[in-house]
Amino acid sequence: MKSYVEGAGYMSPAAVTGLVAISLAVMLSFFSVCLSVIPLSVFVLLCAAAPFFPSFGFFLPVNSRGHTGRPVVSLTFDDGPDPWTTRRLLQLLDHHTAKAAFFVTGEMAAKYGDLILEILAHGHDIGNHSYSHDPLLMLRCSEKLYREIESTQVLLKGFGISPAAFRPPVGITNPRLAKILFKQGLYCVTFTCRANDFGNRYIKGLSNKILNKVKPDDIILLHDIRPKVETDAECFLREIDMIMSGLKSKGLQVVPLAELLGQPVMVFIKGDEQQKPRS
């Protein structure tokens, strides 16, 4: 379990690396100005590359896998809900008696509120995935980033829930995200196992890609938005069914994300009072 705690003395790997780079640059400058550029250049390169490694947590603590030590995994679905796929996906998960976490966008939740209610009625959790799923969100100003997260929080409170987990679009983070999440009472969740389906644009072989790499305590990233070709919805559901059956064959049990992480993904609210999170 990892969460950002402001004022608790936490220093991100980025902050530590930056201090080391500056210290080395100062020391090397006594010998050669050219040499002093090397540690600073390495730090800049790390900052540029780190956001593209979702499980790294260079800028803030991220929850990319569980630490149960058990043969368990969690399923997460991003970018929905979508009437082409989500409702039938819920039926499929029921068939396998599996619970998942749906990281929804505010935009889709506003359009398909009935599906948000269905996700909850089927016993699944819902997390915050920003409002518009802007893939360049982490390059926007802090105010824009804050609004994207806050507007989704406010919208979902209308359904009687308050997400505790936030998944950044495309899994990319930045140095400003930690404080923004802290202000809104959220922690960051990424993933360790994905099929690189690019938002259900590439469905073929989805199950093989997951089953060939999945390990105990993995957080599996999938999507519940309509495939690039809408007629591929049947293929998508078959692939998910094969993933579920394949996980069982590998001796891996699907557990709720909250159980894998040891902290709630969301809490139910009633008026101003928060109720006990779903166990």
DANOR-V814144 format. One record per residue. N is the residue number from 1. RES is the residue in one letter. OMEGA is omega in degrees with one decimal (* if undefined). NEAR is the number of other C-alpha atoms within 8 Angstrom. D_FIRST is the distance of its C-alpha to the first C-alpha in whole Angstrom. Layout:
[[N;RES;OMEGA;NEAR;D_FIRST] [N;RES;OMEGA;NEAR;D_FIRST]]
This chain:
[[1;M;178.8;7;0] [2;K;175.8;7;4] [3;S;-179.1;9;7] [4;Y;178.4;12;10] [5;V;-177.9;7;12] [6;E;176.1;8;16] [7;G;-178.3;5;18] [8;A;178.6;5;16] [9;G;179.7;5;17] [10;Y;173.0;8;15] [11;M;-179.6;7;17] [12;S;174.0;10;15] [13;P;178.6;10;17] [14;A;-179.7;10;20] [15;A;179.6;9;21] [16;V;179.8;9;21] [17;T;178.6;9;23] [18;G;178.6;10;25] [19;L;178.4;8;26] [20;V;-178.9;8;27] [21;A;179.1;12;29] [22;I;179.5;10;31] [23;S;178.4;8;32] [24;L;-179.7;10;33] [25;A;179.0;14;35] [26;V;-179.5;9;37] [27;M;-178.5;9;37] [28;L;-179.1;11;39] [29;S;177.4;11;41] [30;F;-179.8;7;43] [31;F;-178.4;7;44] [32;S;177.2;8;44] [33;V;179.1;9;43] [34;C;179.2;7;42] [35;L;-178.2;10;40] [36;S;180.0;14;38] [37;V;-173.1;9;37] [38;I;-178.7;9;35] [39;P;178.4;11;32] [40;L;178.5;12;32] [41;S;177.9;8;32] [42;V;178.7;9;29] [43;F;179.2;11;27] [44;V;178.8;8;28] [45;L;177.5;8;28] [46;L;179.2;8;24] [47;C;179.9;10;24] [48;A;-175.7;7;26] [49;A;-172.6;8;24] [50;A;-178.0;11;20] [51;P;-176.4;12;20] [52;F;174.5;7;21] [53;F;-170.3;9;19] [54;P;-177.7;14;16] [55;S;-174.6;10;13] [56;F;-178.1;7;14] [57;G;-177.1;10;13] [58;F;-175.0;11;16] [59;F;-178.5;12;16] [60;L;176.5;11;13] [61;P;175.4;11;9] [62;V;175.6;13;9] [63;N;-177.0;13;6] [64;S;178.7;12;9] [65;R;175.7;11;9] [66;G;178.2;12;8] [67;H;-177.1;7;8] [68;T;-174.7;7;10] [69;G;-179.3;6;13] [70;R;178.0;6;15] [71;P;-176.8;9;18] [72;V;175.0;13;16] [73;V;175.3;16;15] [74;S;177.3;14;14] [75;L;174.6;15;17] [76;T;-179.7;14;17] [77;F;-175.2;13;20] [78;D;163.2;13;21] [79;D;-179.1;14;24] [80;G;5.8;15;25] [81;P;-177.9;14;27] [82;D;-177.1;13;30] [83;P;179.8;8;33] [84;W;-171.3;10;34] [85;T;-169.8;12;31] [86;T;-176.5;13;28] [87;R;179.8;11;31] [88;R;175.4;9;32] [89;L;177.9;10;28] [90;L;178.0;10;27] [91;Q;179.3;8;30] [92;L;178.0;10;29] [93;L;175.7;10;26] [94;D;-179.1;10;27] [95;H;-179.6;7;30] [96;H;-178.1;7;27] [97;T;-178.1;6;25] [98;A;176.6;10;22] [99;K;-177.5;13;19] [100;A;172.9;13;18] [101;A;-179.8;14;16] [102;F;176.0;12;19] [103;F;-171.1;15;18] [104;V;172.6;15;21] [105;T;179.1;16;24] [106;G;-178.9;15;25] [107;E;-179.4;8;29] [108;M;178.5;12;28] [109;A;178.6;15;27] [110;A;-179.4;8;30] [111;K;-171.4;6;33] [112;Y;-179.8;11;31] [113;G;178.9;8;30] [114;D;179.3;6;32] [115;L;174.1;13;29] [116;I;179.0;11;26] [117;L;178.9;9;28] [118;E;177.7;9;28] [119;I;-179.7;12;25] [120;L;-178.7;10;24] [121;A;179.4;7;27] [122;H;173.6;8;26] [123;G;180.0;7;22] [124;H;178.0;12;20] [125;D;179.8;12;17] [126;I;176.6;13;18] [127;G;-178.7;15;16] [128;N;-179.8;16;18] [129;H;-177.3;17;19] [130;S;-176.8;15;21] [131;Y;-172.1;11;25] [132;S;-177.6;8;27] [133;H;176.2;10;25] [134;D;-178.3;6;27] [135;P;178.2;7;26] [136;L;-174.8;6;27] [137;L;-176.4;9;25] [138;M;174.4;10;23] [139;L;-179.5;5;27] [140;R;179.5;8;28] [141;C;-178.5;7;28] [142;S;-179.2;7;26] [143;E;179.0;6;27] [144;K;179.6;8;27] [145;L;-180.0;12;24] [146;Y;-177.6;9;23] [147;R;-179.4;8;26] [148;E;-179.1;11;24] [149;I;-176.9;12;21] [150;E;-177.2;9;23] [151;S;176.8;10;26] [152;T;176.3;14;23] [153;Q;-178.4;11;21] [154;V;-179.9;8;25] [155;L;-176.5;11;26] [156;L;175.1;13;24] [157;K;175.5;10;24] [158;G;176.9;7;28] [159;F;176.4;8;26] [160;G;179.8;9;25] [161;I;173.6;11;21] [162;S;179.1;11;19] [163;P;174.0;14;16] [164;A;-176.9;13;13] [165;A;176.5;13;11] [166;F;172.7;15;14] [167;R;-179.3;13;15] [168;P;176.5;12;17] [169;P;179.0;11;21] [170;V;179.2;5;21] [171;G;-176.5;12;18] [172;I;178.8;11;19] [173;T;174.6;10;18] [174;N;-175.6;8;20] [175;P;-175.7;7;20] [176;R;-172.9;7;20] [177;L;-175.3;10;18] [178;A;-178.0;10;15] [179;K;179.1;9;18] [180;I;178.3;9;19] [181;L;179.2;13;15] [182;F;-179.3;12;15] [183;K;-177.5;7;19] [184;Q;175.9;7;18] [185;G;-177.0;7;15] [186;L;169.9;12;13] [187;Y;-172.2;13;9] [188;C;177.6;13;10] [189;V;173.5;11;10] [190;T;-173.9;13;12] [191;F;176.4;15;13] [192;T;-176.8;12;15] [193;C;178.2;11;18] [194;R;-176.5;11;20] [195;A;-176.3;9;24] [196;N;-179.8;4;25] [197;D;178.5;11;27] [198;F;177.3;6;27] [199;G;179.6;9;27] [200;N;173.3;12;29] [201;R;-179.2;9;32] [202;Y;-174.4;10;32] [203;I;-173.5;12;32] [204;K;177.6;5;34] [205;G;-178.1;7;32] [206;L;-176.4;12;28] [207;S;179.7;10;28] [208;N;-179.2;8;29] [209;K;179.2;10;27] [210;I;-172.9;13;24] [211;L;-179.9;10;25] [212;N;-175.9;6;26] [213;K;-173.4;7;23] [214;V;179.2;9;20] [215;K;176.8;6;18] [216;P;179.2;10;16] [217;D;177.7;15;12] [218;D;166.0;15;13] [219;I;-176.1;16;13] [220;I;178.0;14;17] [221;L;173.4;13;18] [222;L;179.5;11;21] [223;H;177.4;11;24] [224;D;174.5;14;26] [225;I;-175.4;14;28] [226;R;177.5;11;32] [227;P;-179.5;14;33] [228;K;173.1;8;35] [229;V;-171.1;8;38] [230;E;179.5;8;38] [231;T;177.6;6;39] [232;D;179.7;10;37] [233;A;178.4;12;35] [234;E;179.0;7;36] [235;C;178.6;9;35] [236;F;-178.5;10;31] [237;L;176.4;12;31] [238;R;179.4;8;33] [239;E;178.3;12;30] [240;I;178.0;10;27] [241;D;178.9;9;29] [242;M;175.9;9;30] [243;I;-179.1;12;26] [244;M;179.8;9;25] [245;S;-179.4;8;28] [246;G;177.8;9;27] [247;L;178.2;12;24] [248;K;179.8;9;25] [249;S;179.4;7;28] [250;K;178.8;6;25] [251;G;-179.6;7;24] [252;L;179.3;11;21] [253;Q;175.6;9;20] [254;V;178.4;11;18] [255;V;177.3;13;16] [256;P;-179.8;13;14] [257;L;178.6;13;11] [258;A;178.2;10;10] [259;E;-179.8;10;11] [260;L;-176.5;15;9] [261;L;-178.7;12;6] [262;G;175.2;7;7] [263;Q;-174.4;7;7] [264;P;173.3;13;10] [265;V;178.5;13;12] [266;M;172.5;14;15] [267;V;174.5;14;17] [268;F;179.5;12;21] [269;I;176.4;12;23] [270;K;-173.3;8;26] [271;G;178.4;5;28] [272;D;-176.2;5;27] [273;E;174.7;6;25] [274;Q;178.8;9;21] [275;Q;-179.2;8;21] [276;K;179.4;6;19] [277;P;177.7;8;16] [278;R;-179.6;7;17] [279;S;*;5;16]]
